[in-house]
Amino acid sequence: MSAPLRVTSWNIENLAPYLGEDADPPLRSLLKSLHSPDVLCLQEIRIRPRDAALIEGMQRTLPGYRCHWSLNHDARNASYRGGRAYGVATWTRNELDARAYVPEWDREGRVVMTLLPELRWLVVNVYAVNGTTKPYWDHERNRQVGDRHAFKRRFIEILGDEIATLQKHDLQLILIGDWNVSRTRLDTFPRLRTEAPHALARKEFNEGFMPRLKVVDAFRELHPDARRYTWFNRRARGGRLDAARVDFALVSESLLNRVTAAETAEPGQLPSKSDHVPLWISLRR
């Protein structure tokens, strides 16, 4: 019997320090700490399309894996840090013979879709938009349209359209990453933001995006009453807890009976400066 397939996700908040021969620790060491998953999905890698040496490093840093990525190339909406913003990368074991796809509309580097052909599973690595009042430049209309709160909801809508189209090819879904939304009161401390526009984004996600794609929250299905968090506010006053579960895996309802584990790491478990902790799921093949 084949070992379960392990998919790990982590908002690493800058991948560059873990690449290269002098990295301390190198990404391959972190991978071992993450129990050497079959699929590794990282978000907020902050690597630009012109960072050739870093892109080469992504390709060779994990022997036995293939790397696919989507990087920020939106100079109008993400020019800060010299364009070192956002970005996602997915590594898959060579034997999975994975095929990757990046949607044309993904200017900010937020989505990599990876097909595992033998299993007919589609792993979607997502770094969803964090809503703010900053104006958003709409490239199609060539003008500012709304703010990033509105863009956050639009991103989820467009992503849903893309995935729904791919679902017609009889694929089962593993949608994993940093969703920048807390789904319920159990998923945040000290409180769930119930004011607009946060409540609207949550409602559309829970009552629109998820039912439309027929996916469920794997962690919440296995741990219905657990309070666990994946983001921790490092600037919280007096060391008080300010945290949220915004990173999670959504799986097709038809895949749920194959999920054997859905867990999150503990803060400080890995040598990292990220304010997020990893999560992982395991599924019977």
Secondary structure, 3 states (H helix, E strand, C coil): CCCCEEEEEEECCCCHHHCCCCCCCCHHHHHHHCCCCCEEEEECCCCCCCCHHHHHHHHHCCCCEEEEEECCCCCCCCCHHHHCCCCEEEEEEHHHCCEEECCCCCCCCCEEEEEECCCCEEEEEEECCCCCCCEEEECCCCEEEEEHHHHHHHHHHHHHHHHHHHHCCCCEEEEEEECCCCCCHHHEECCCCCCCCHHHHHHHHHHHHHHHHCEEEHHHHHCCCCCCCCEECCCCHHHCCCEECCEEEEEEHHHHHHEEEEEECCCCCCCCCCCECCEEEEECC
